[in-house]
Amino acid sequence: MLSSTASASLPDRPSPLAVAALALLRSGRLSGAPLRRCIEAVAASSVADPDQHLLVQAGVRPGELNASLSQARATLEQGLAQGIQALTCADAAYPPALRGLAQSPPVLFVRGSLDSLAHGPAVAVVGTRRATAHGQAIARRLGATLAEAGWRVVGGLAGGIDAAAQEGSLHGARAGLLVVDHGLDRLGPKGQRELAERVLAQGGACLSEHAPGVRATPDSLAARHRLEAELACGSVVVEGAASSAAFTHAQHCSALGRVLFAVLPPEDAGVSTQRGLPQRLVQQLQARVIHTRDDYPALLEALAAAAQRLGAGQAVAAVAQQRPA
Protein backbone atom coordinates (compact mmCIF):
# COMPACT_ATOMS: atom_id res chain seq x y z
CA MET A 1 0.00 0.00 0.00
CA LEU A 2 1.21 3.51 -0.80
CA SER A 3 1.89 5.96 1.97
CA SER A 4 -0.82 8.55 2.53
CA THR A 5 1.61 11.32 1.53
CA ALA A 6 2.32 9.73 -1.83
CA SER A 7 -1.35 9.00 -2.49
CA ALA A 8 -2.41 12.55 -1.64
CA SER A 9 0.03 14.00 -4.16
CA LEU A 10 -1.41 12.13 -7.15
CA PRO A 11 -3.33 14.19 -9.74
CA ASP A 12 -6.91 13.38 -10.66
CA ARG A 13 -6.00 12.57 -14.26
CA PRO A 14 -2.87 12.11 -16.38
CA SER A 15 -1.41 15.18 -18.03
CA PRO A 16 -2.30 15.59 -21.73
CA LEU A 17 1.39 15.96 -22.54
CA ALA A 18 2.19 12.60 -20.91
CA VAL A 19 -0.68 10.95 -22.79
CA ALA A 20 0.54 12.24 -26.15
CA ALA A 21 4.16 11.38 -25.36
CA LEU A 22 3.26 7.77 -24.46
CA ALA A 23 1.16 7.44 -27.62
CA LEU A 24 4.11 8.62 -29.72
CA LEU A 25 6.50 6.25 -27.96
CA ARG A 26 4.21 3.29 -28.52
CA SER A 27 3.64 4.20 -32.16
CA GLY A 28 7.35 4.48 -32.83
CA ARG A 29 6.81 7.87 -34.47
CA LEU A 30 9.09 9.76 -32.09
CA SER A 31 11.32 8.86 -29.16
CA GLY A 32 14.57 9.73 -27.40
CA ALA A 33 16.14 13.17 -27.71
CA PRO A 34 13.80 14.39 -30.52
CA LEU A 35 10.75 13.61 -28.39
CA ARG A 36 12.30 15.30 -25.34
CA ARG A 37 12.96 18.44 -27.37
CA CYS A 38 9.38 18.51 -28.64
CA ILE A 39 7.96 17.98 -25.14
CA GLU A 40 10.08 20.80 -23.72
CA ALA A 41 9.17 23.16 -26.58
CA VAL A 42 5.43 22.51 -26.23
CA ALA A 43 5.55 22.86 -22.44
CA ALA A 44 7.39 26.17 -22.72
CA SER A 45 4.76 27.53 -25.11
CA SER A 46 1.94 27.15 -22.53
CA VAL A 47 -0.63 26.23 -25.18
CA ALA A 48 -4.15 25.22 -24.19
CA ASP A 49 -3.99 21.78 -25.85
CA PRO A 50 -0.40 20.55 -25.45
CA ASP A 51 -1.21 16.99 -26.48
CA GLN A 52 -2.36 18.06 -29.95
CA HIS A 53 0.56 20.46 -30.31
CA LEU A 54 2.99 17.67 -29.47
CA LEU A 55 1.43 15.45 -32.13
CA VAL A 56 1.72 18.25 -34.69
CA GLN A 57 5.37 18.75 -33.75
CA ALA A 58 5.89 15.03 -34.35
CA GLY A 59 4.34 15.27 -37.83
CA VAL A 60 1.15 13.40 -36.95
CA ARG A 61 -1.97 14.27 -38.98
CA PRO A 62 -5.23 15.11 -37.13
CA GLY A 63 -7.00 11.95 -36.03
CA GLU A 64 -4.11 9.69 -37.06
CA LEU A 65 -3.28 8.51 -33.53
CA ASN A 66 -6.70 8.79 -31.91
CA ALA A 67 -6.76 5.10 -30.99
CA SER A 68 -3.22 5.29 -29.61
CA LEU A 69 -4.15 8.35 -27.57
CA SER A 70 -7.15 6.54 -26.09
CA GLN A 71 -5.02 3.53 -25.19
CA ALA A 72 -2.28 5.70 -23.68
CA ARG A 73 -4.83 7.66 -21.63
CA ALA A 74 -6.38 4.41 -20.33
CA THR A 75 -2.93 3.07 -19.37
CA LEU A 76 -2.03 6.22 -17.45
CA GLU A 77 -5.43 6.37 -15.73
CA GLN A 78 -5.02 2.76 -14.62
CA GLY A 79 -1.56 3.66 -13.41
CA LEU A 80 -2.87 6.53 -11.30
CA ALA A 81 -5.36 4.13 -9.71
CA GLN A 82 -2.35 2.04 -8.65
CA GLY A 83 -0.39 5.05 -7.38
CA ILE A 84 1.78 5.42 -10.50
CA GLN A 85 2.38 8.89 -11.91
CA ALA A 86 3.83 9.67 -15.34
CA LEU A 87 6.30 12.57 -15.46
CA THR A 88 7.44 14.09 -18.72
CA CYS A 89 10.88 15.64 -19.00
CA ALA A 90 9.18 19.08 -18.81
CA ASP A 91 7.55 18.46 -15.42
CA ALA A 92 8.98 20.27 -12.41
CA ALA A 93 9.18 16.98 -10.47
CA TYR A 94 11.30 15.27 -13.16
CA PRO A 95 14.65 14.36 -11.51
CA PRO A 96 17.18 17.19 -11.99
CA ALA A 97 20.01 14.67 -12.48
CA LEU A 98 18.34 13.42 -15.69
CA ARG A 99 17.83 16.77 -17.37
CA GLY A 100 19.99 17.35 -20.42
CA LEU A 101 21.25 13.77 -20.64
CA ALA A 102 21.26 12.22 -24.10
CA GLN A 103 19.47 9.01 -23.13
CA SER A 104 17.23 10.10 -20.26
CA PRO A 105 13.62 8.91 -20.68
CA PRO A 106 11.13 11.43 -22.13
CA VAL A 107 8.50 9.93 -19.81
CA LEU A 108 9.37 8.56 -16.38
CA PHE A 109 6.96 6.54 -14.23
CA VAL A 110 7.09 7.04 -10.47
CA ARG A 111 5.44 5.27 -7.57
CA GLY A 112 5.98 6.90 -4.19
CA SER A 113 7.18 10.32 -3.06
CA LEU A 114 7.99 12.84 -5.77
CA ASP A 115 9.87 14.88 -3.16
CA SER A 116 12.45 12.09 -2.93
CA LEU A 117 13.45 12.77 -6.55
CA ALA A 118 14.57 16.32 -5.88
CA HIS A 119 15.58 16.61 -2.22
CA GLY A 120 19.17 15.62 -1.70
CA PRO A 121 21.76 14.08 -4.04
CA ALA A 122 21.84 10.35 -4.72
CA VAL A 123 24.46 7.61 -4.93
CA ALA A 124 24.03 4.14 -6.41
CA VAL A 125 25.11 1.05 -4.45
CA VAL A 126 24.98 -2.03 -6.66
CA GLY A 127 26.45 -5.48 -7.15
CA THR A 128 25.63 -9.10 -7.72
CA ARG A 129 22.34 -10.67 -6.70
CA ARG A 130 24.34 -13.78 -5.72
CA ALA A 131 26.00 -11.92 -2.88
CA THR A 132 28.08 -13.40 -0.09
CA ALA A 133 27.19 -12.79 3.54
CA HIS A 134 30.17 -10.44 3.87
CA GLY A 135 29.17 -8.57 0.72
CA GLN A 136 25.63 -8.03 1.98
CA ALA A 137 26.93 -6.83 5.35
CA ILE A 138 29.18 -4.30 3.61
CA ALA A 139 26.30 -3.12 1.39
CA ARG A 140 24.03 -2.64 4.42
CA ARG A 141 26.72 -0.68 6.23
CA LEU A 142 27.34 1.50 3.17
CA GLY A 143 23.61 2.12 2.71
CA ALA A 144 23.21 3.17 6.34
CA THR A 145 26.33 5.38 6.28
CA LEU A 146 25.21 7.16 3.11
CA ALA A 147 21.64 7.63 4.35
CA GLU A 148 22.82 9.01 7.69
CA ALA A 149 25.00 11.48 5.78
CA GLY A 150 21.96 12.70 3.82
CA TRP A 151 22.26 10.75 0.56
CA ARG A 152 19.52 8.90 -1.28
CA VAL A 153 20.65 5.38 -2.14
CA VAL A 154 19.79 4.24 -5.68
CA GLY A 155 19.54 0.58 -6.61
CA GLY A 156 17.43 -2.18 -8.07
CA LEU A 157 15.12 -4.81 -6.62
CA ALA A 158 16.95 -7.92 -7.72
CA GLY A 159 18.07 -8.99 -4.27
CA GLY A 160 21.64 -9.48 -3.10
CA ILE A 161 23.77 -6.34 -2.89
CA ASP A 162 21.09 -3.92 -4.14
CA ALA A 163 18.54 -5.09 -1.59
CA ALA A 164 21.07 -5.08 1.26
CA ALA A 165 22.03 -1.47 0.46
CA GLN A 166 18.37 -0.45 0.53
CA GLU A 167 17.92 -2.21 3.87
CA GLY A 168 20.84 -0.21 5.20
CA SER A 169 19.39 3.00 3.82
CA LEU A 170 16.13 2.36 5.67
CA HIS A 171 18.12 1.75 8.85
CA GLY A 172 19.82 5.09 8.23
CA ALA A 173 16.35 6.72 8.14
CA ARG A 174 16.50 7.94 4.54
CA ALA A 175 14.53 5.77 2.13
CA GLY A 176 16.13 5.24 -1.25
CA LEU A 177 15.20 5.24 -4.93
CA LEU A 178 14.42 1.88 -6.52
CA VAL A 179 14.76 1.42 -10.28
CA VAL A 180 13.06 -1.48 -12.05
CA ASP A 181 13.12 -2.78 -15.63
CA HIS A 182 9.37 -3.31 -16.00
CA GLY A 183 6.10 -1.50 -15.36
CA LEU A 184 5.37 -0.37 -11.81
CA ASP A 185 2.09 -2.26 -11.62
CA ARG A 186 4.27 -4.93 -9.99
CA LEU A 187 6.97 -4.09 -7.48
CA GLY A 188 9.83 -6.34 -8.45
CA PRO A 189 10.33 -10.06 -7.74
CA LYS A 190 7.97 -11.59 -5.20
CA GLY A 191 10.70 -11.90 -2.58
CA GLN A 192 11.51 -8.18 -2.76
CA ARG A 193 8.01 -6.66 -2.72
CA GLU A 194 7.97 -6.25 1.05
CA LEU A 195 11.20 -4.24 0.83
CA ALA A 196 9.74 -2.07 -1.94
CA GLU A 197 6.64 -1.35 0.16
CA ARG A 198 8.82 -0.34 3.11
CA VAL A 199 10.83 2.02 0.90
CA LEU A 200 7.61 3.64 -0.33
CA ALA A 201 6.09 3.83 3.15
CA GLN A 202 9.18 5.63 4.49
CA GLY A 203 9.15 8.32 1.78
CA GLY A 204 11.21 6.76 -1.00
CA ALA A 205 10.17 6.04 -4.57
CA CYS A 206 10.21 3.36 -7.22
CA LEU A 207 10.99 4.45 -10.79
CA SER A 208 10.77 2.98 -14.27
CA GLU A 209 10.89 4.20 -17.83
CA HIS A 210 8.28 1.59 -18.74
CA ALA A 211 4.52 2.06 -18.63
CA PRO A 212 2.35 -0.12 -16.38
CA GLY A 213 1.88 -3.57 -17.87
CA VAL A 214 5.28 -3.75 -19.58
CA ARG A 215 7.31 -6.84 -18.68
CA ALA A 216 11.08 -7.07 -18.28
CA THR A 217 13.38 -8.04 -21.17
CA PRO A 218 17.18 -8.37 -21.51
CA ASP A 219 17.27 -4.94 -23.18
CA SER A 220 15.24 -3.34 -20.40
CA LEU A 221 17.72 -4.66 -17.82
CA ALA A 222 20.55 -2.79 -19.53
CA ALA A 223 18.37 0.34 -19.63
CA ARG A 224 17.70 -0.04 -15.90
CA HIS A 225 21.43 0.01 -15.19
CA ARG A 226 21.76 3.17 -17.29
CA LEU A 227 18.94 4.92 -15.43
CA GLU A 228 20.43 3.99 -12.05
CA ALA A 229 23.76 5.53 -13.05
CA GLU A 230 22.08 8.65 -14.45
CA LEU A 231 20.16 9.31 -11.22
CA ALA A 232 23.32 9.22 -9.08
CA CYS A 233 26.33 11.48 -8.59
CA GLY A 234 28.44 8.35 -8.29
CA SER A 235 28.24 4.59 -7.90
CA VAL A 236 29.69 2.06 -5.47
CA VAL A 237 30.04 -1.53 -6.71
CA VAL A 238 30.34 -3.88 -3.74
CA GLU A 239 31.00 -7.32 -5.21
CA GLY A 240 30.40 -9.67 -8.08
CA ALA A 241 31.98 -12.05 -10.55
CA ALA A 242 33.98 -10.44 -13.35
CA SER A 243 31.11 -11.03 -15.79
CA SER A 244 28.39 -9.73 -13.44
CA ALA A 245 25.60 -7.66 -14.98
CA ALA A 246 26.59 -4.82 -12.63
CA PHE A 247 29.52 -4.21 -15.00
CA THR A 248 26.99 -2.62 -17.36
CA HIS A 249 26.04 -0.17 -14.61
CA ALA A 250 29.70 0.67 -14.04
CA GLN A 251 30.23 1.28 -17.75
CA HIS A 252 27.32 3.74 -17.82
CA CYS A 253 28.65 5.43 -14.68
CA SER A 254 32.07 5.88 -16.29
CA ALA A 255 30.64 7.07 -19.63
CA LEU A 256 28.56 9.70 -17.83
CA GLY A 257 31.63 11.02 -16.03
CA ARG A 258 30.24 10.02 -12.64
CA VAL A 259 32.62 8.96 -9.88
CA LEU A 260 32.98 5.18 -9.58
CA PHE A 261 34.05 3.17 -6.51
CA ALA A 262 34.82 -0.53 -6.07
CA VAL A 263 34.88 -2.35 -2.73
CA LEU A 264 38.00 -4.49 -2.27
CA PRO A 265 38.61 -5.60 1.32
CA PRO A 266 42.29 -6.27 2.15
CA GLU A 267 43.41 -9.84 1.44
CA ASP A 268 44.40 -10.35 5.08
CA ALA A 269 41.20 -8.93 6.57
CA GLY A 270 39.37 -12.26 6.78
CA VAL A 271 36.52 -10.85 4.66
CA SER A 272 35.36 -13.16 1.89
CA THR A 273 33.69 -11.40 -1.06
CA GLN A 274 33.53 -11.90 -4.83
CA ARG A 275 36.45 -9.76 -5.99
CA GLY A 276 36.31 -10.39 -9.75
CA LEU A 277 34.08 -7.45 -10.66
CA PRO A 278 35.68 -4.85 -8.33
CA GLN A 279 39.14 -5.81 -9.60
CA ARG A 280 37.96 -5.50 -13.20
CA LEU A 281 36.53 -2.04 -12.47
CA VAL A 282 39.80 -0.86 -10.98
CA GLN A 283 41.82 -2.22 -13.89
CA GLN A 284 39.55 -1.24 -16.78
CA LEU A 285 37.56 1.77 -15.54
CA GLN A 286 39.97 3.21 -12.95
CA ALA A 287 37.45 2.86 -10.14
CA ARG A 288 38.49 4.27 -6.77
CA VAL A 289 39.04 1.58 -4.17
CA ILE A 290 37.21 1.27 -0.86
CA HIS A 291 39.17 -1.11 1.37
CA THR A 292 37.48 -0.67 4.77
CA ARG A 293 35.07 1.63 6.58
CA ASP A 294 38.05 3.90 7.24
CA ASP A 295 37.69 4.96 3.60
CA TYR A 296 34.09 6.16 4.07
CA PRO A 297 35.00 9.80 4.91
CA ALA A 298 36.96 10.03 1.65
CA LEU A 299 34.02 8.42 -0.16
CA LEU A 300 31.63 11.07 1.20
CA GLU A 301 34.02 13.87 0.25
CA ALA A 302 34.40 12.57 -3.30
CA LEU A 303 30.63 12.20 -3.71
CA ALA A 304 30.05 15.74 -2.44
CA ALA A 305 32.58 17.05 -4.96
CA ALA A 306 30.88 15.05 -7.74
CA ALA A 307 27.49 16.48 -6.78
CA GLN A 308 28.97 19.98 -6.80
CA ARG A 309 30.27 19.45 -10.34
CA LEU A 310 26.76 18.40 -11.40
CA GLY A 311 25.35 21.65 -10.02
CA ALA A 312 23.73 20.25 -6.87
CA GLY A 313 25.25 22.93 -4.66
CA GLN A 314 22.35 23.38 -2.26
CA ALA A 315 21.92 19.65 -1.84
CA VAL A 316 25.64 19.25 -1.12
CA ALA A 317 25.46 21.94 1.53
CA ALA A 318 22.58 20.08 3.18
CA VAL A 319 24.61 16.86 3.10
CA ALA A 320 27.60 18.59 4.67
CA GLN A 321 25.45 19.87 7.55
CA GLN A 322 24.15 16.36 8.24
CA ARG A 323 27.49 14.60 7.95
CA PRO A 324 28.82 13.18 11.21
CA ALA A 325 32.10 14.61 12.48
C-alpha positions in Angstrom: 0.0 0.0 0.0 1.2 3.5 -0.8 1.9 6.0 2.0 -0.8 8.6 2.5 1.6 11.3 1.5 2.3 9.7 -1.8 -1.3 9.0 -2.5 -2.4 12.5 -1.6 0.0 14.0 -4.2 -1.4 12.1 -7.2 -3.3 14.2 -9.7 -6.9 13.4 -10.7 -6.0 12.6 -14.3 -2.9 12.1 -16.4 -1.4 15.2 -18.0 -2.3 15.6 -21.7 1.4 16.0 -22.5 2.2 12.6 -20.9 -0.7 11.0 -22.8 0.5 12.2 -26.2 4.2 11.4 -25.4 3.3 7.8 -24.5 1.2 7.4 -27.6 4.1 8.6 -29.7 6.5 6.3 -28.0 4.2 3.3 -28.5 3.6 4.2 -32.2 7.4 4.5 -32.8 6.8 7.9 -34.5 9.1 9.8 -32.1 11.3 8.9 -29.2 14.6 9.7 -27.4 16.1 13.2 -27.7 13.8 14.4 -30.5 10.7 13.6 -28.4 12.3 15.3 -25.3 13.0 18.4 -27.4 9.4 18.5 -28.6 8.0 18.0 -25.1 10.1 20.8 -23.7 9.2 23.2 -26.6 5.4 22.5 -26.2 5.5 22.9 -22.4 7.4 26.2 -22.7 4.8 27.5 -25.1 1.9 27.2 -22.5 -0.6 26.2 -25.2 -4.1 25.2 -24.2 -4.0 21.8 -25.9 -0.4 20.6 -25.4 -1.2 17.0 -26.5 -2.4 18.1 -29.9 0.6 20.5 -30.3 3.0 17.7 -29.5 1.4 15.5 -32.1 1.7 18.2 -34.7 5.4 18.8 -33.7 5.9 15.0 -34.3 4.3 15.3 -37.8 1.1 13.4 -36.9 -2.0 14.3 -39.0 -5.2 15.1 -37.1 -7.0 11.9 -36.0 -4.1 9.7 -37.1 -3.3 8.5 -33.5 -6.7 8.8 -31.9 -6.8 5.1 -31.0 -3.2 5.3 -29.6 -4.1 8.3 -27.6 -7.1 6.5 -26.1 -5.0 3.5 -25.2 -2.3 5.7 -23.7 -4.8 7.7 -21.6 -6.4 4.4 -20.3 -2.9 3.1 -19.4 -2.0 6.2 -17.5 -5.4 6.4 -15.7 -5.0 2.8 -14.6 -1.6 3.7 -13.4 -2.9 6.5 -11.3 -5.4 4.1 -9.7 -2.3 2.0 -8.7 -0.4 5.1 -7.4 1.8 5.4 -10.5 2.4 8.9 -11.9 3.8 9.7 -15.3 6.3 12.6 -15.5 7.4 14.1 -18.7 10.9 15.6 -19.0 9.2 19.1 -18.8 7.5 18.5 -15.4 9.0 20.3 -12.4 9.2 17.0 -10.5 11.3 15.3 -13.2 14.6 14.4 -11.5 17.2 17.2 -12.0 20.0 14.7 -12.5 18.3 13.4 -15.7 17.8 16.8 -17.4 20.0 17.3 -20.4 21.3 13.8 -20.6 21.3 12.2 -24.1 19.5 9.0 -23.1 17.2 10.1 -20.3 13.6 8.9 -20.7 11.1 11.4 -22.1 8.5 9.9 -19.8 9.4 8.6 -16.4 7.0 6.5 -14.2 7.1 7.0 -10.5 5.4 5.3 -7.6 6.0 6.9 -4.2 7.2 10.3 -3.1 8.0 12.8 -5.8 9.9 14.9 -3.2 12.5 12.1 -2.9 13.4 12.8 -6.5 14.6 16.3 -5.9 15.6 16.6 -2.2 19.2 15.6 -1.7 21.8 14.1 -4.0 21.8 10.4 -4.7 24.5 7.6 -4.9 24.0 4.1 -6.4 25.1 1.0 -4.4 25.0 -2.0 -6.7 26.5 -5.5 -7.1 25.6 -9.1 -7.7 22.3 -10.7 -6.7 24.3 -13.8 -5.7 26.0 -11.9 -2.9 28.1 -13.4 -0.1 27.2 -12.8 3.5 30.2 -10.4 3.9 29.2 -8.6 0.7 25.6 -8.0 2.0 26.9 -6.8 5.3 29.2 -4.3 3.6 26.3 -3.1 1.4 24.0 -2.6 4.4 26.7 -0.7 6.2 27.3 1.5 3.2 23.6 2.1 2.7 23.2 3.2 6.3 26.3 5.4 6.3 25.2 7.2 3.1 21.6 7.6 4.4 22.8 9.0 7.7 25.0 11.5 5.8 22.0 12.7 3.8 22.3 10.7 0.6 19.5 8.9 -1.3 20.7 5.4 -2.1 19.8 4.2 -5.7 19.5 0.6 -6.6 17.4 -2.2 -8.1 15.1 -4.8 -6.6 17.0 -7.9 -7.7 18.1 -9.0 -4.3 21.6 -9.5 -3.1 23.8 -6.3 -2.9 21.1 -3.9 -4.1 18.5 -5.1 -1.6 21.1 -5.1 1.3 22.0 -1.5 0.5 18.4 -0.4 0.5 17.9 -2.2 3.9 20.8 -0.2 5.2 19.4 3.0 3.8 16.1 2.4 5.7 18.1 1.7 8.9 19.8 5.1 8.2 16.4 6.7 8.1 16.5 7.9 4.5 14.5 5.8 2.1 16.1 5.2 -1.2 15.2 5.2 -4.9 14.4 1.9 -6.5 14.8 1.4 -10.3 13.1 -1.5 -12.1 13.1 -2.8 -15.6 9.4 -3.3 -16.0 6.1 -1.5 -15.4 5.4 -0.4 -11.8 2.1 -2.3 -11.6 4.3 -4.9 -10.0 7.0 -4.1 -7.5 9.8 -6.3 -8.4 10.3 -10.1 -7.7 8.0 -11.6 -5.2 10.7 -11.9 -2.6 11.5 -8.2 -2.8 8.0 -6.7 -2.7 8.0 -6.2 1.0 11.2 -4.2 0.8 9.7 -2.1 -1.9 6.6 -1.3 0.2 8.8 -0.3 3.1 10.8 2.0 0.9 7.6 3.6 -0.3 6.1 3.8 3.2 9.2 5.6 4.5 9.2 8.3 1.8 11.2 6.8 -1.0 10.2 6.0 -4.6 10.2 3.4 -7.2 11.0 4.4 -10.8 10.8 3.0 -14.3 10.9 4.2 -17.8 8.3 1.6 -18.7 4.5 2.1 -18.6 2.3 -0.1 -16.4 1.9 -3.6 -17.9 5.3 -3.8 -19.6 7.3 -6.8 -18.7 11.1 -7.1 -18.3 13.4 -8.0 -21.2 17.2 -8.4 -21.5 17.3 -4.9 -23.2 15.2 -3.3 -20.4 17.7 -4.7 -17.8 20.6 -2.8 -19.5 18.4 0.3 -19.6 17.7 0.0 -15.9 21.4 0.0 -15.2 21.8 3.2 -17.3 18.9 4.9 -15.4 20.4 4.0 -12.0 23.8 5.5 -13.1 22.1 8.7 -14.4 20.2 9.3 -11.2 23.3 9.2 -9.1 26.3 11.5 -8.6 28.4 8.4 -8.3 28.2 4.6 -7.9 29.7 2.1 -5.5 30.0 -1.5 -6.7 30.3 -3.9 -3.7 31.0 -7.3 -5.2 30.4 -9.7 -8.1 32.0 -12.1 -10.6 34.0 -10.4 -13.4 31.1 -11.0 -15.8 28.4 -9.7 -13.4 25.6 -7.7 -15.0 26.6 -4.8 -12.6 29.5 -4.2 -15.0 27.0 -2.6 -17.4 26.0 -0.2 -14.6 29.7 0.7 -14.0 30.2 1.3 -17.7 27.3 3.7 -17.8 28.7 5.4 -14.7 32.1 5.9 -16.3 30.6 7.1 -19.6 28.6 9.7 -17.8 31.6 11.0 -16.0 30.2 10.0 -12.6 32.6 9.0 -9.9 33.0 5.2 -9.6 34.0 3.2 -6.5 34.8 -0.5 -6.1 34.9 -2.3 -2.7 38.0 -4.5 -2.3 38.6 -5.6 1.3 42.3 -6.3 2.1 43.4 -9.8 1.4 44.4 -10.4 5.1 41.2 -8.9 6.6 39.4 -12.3 6.8 36.5 -10.8 4.7 35.4 -13.2 1.9 33.7 -11.4 -1.1 33.5 -11.9 -4.8 36.4 -9.8 -6.0 36.3 -10.4 -9.8 34.1 -7.5 -10.7 35.7 -4.8 -8.3 39.1 -5.8 -9.6 38.0 -5.5 -13.2 36.5 -2.0 -12.5 39.8 -0.9 -11.0 41.8 -2.2 -13.9 39.6 -1.2 -16.8 37.6 1.8 -15.5 40.0 3.2 -12.9 37.4 2.9 -10.1 38.5 4.3 -6.8 39.0 1.6 -4.2 37.2 1.3 -0.9 39.2 -1.1 1.4 37.5 -0.7 4.8 35.1 1.6 6.6 38.1 3.9 7.2 37.7 5.0 3.6 34.1 6.2 4.1 35.0 9.8 4.9 37.0 10.0 1.6 34.0 8.4 -0.2 31.6 11.1 1.2 34.0 13.9 0.3 34.4 12.6 -3.3 30.6 12.2 -3.7 30.1 15.7 -2.4 32.6 17.0 -5.0 30.9 15.1 -7.7 27.5 16.5 -6.8 29.0 20.0 -6.8 30.3 19.5 -10.3 26.8 18.4 -11.4 25.4 21.6 -10.0 23.7 20.2 -6.9 25.2 22.9 -4.7 22.3 23.4 -2.3 21.9 19.6 -1.8 25.6 19.3 -1.1 25.5 21.9 1.5 22.6 20.1 3.2 24.6 16.9 3.1 27.6 18.6 4.7 25.4 19.9 7.5 24.1 16.4 8.2 27.5 14.6 7.9 28.8 13.2 11.2 32.1 14.6 12.5 
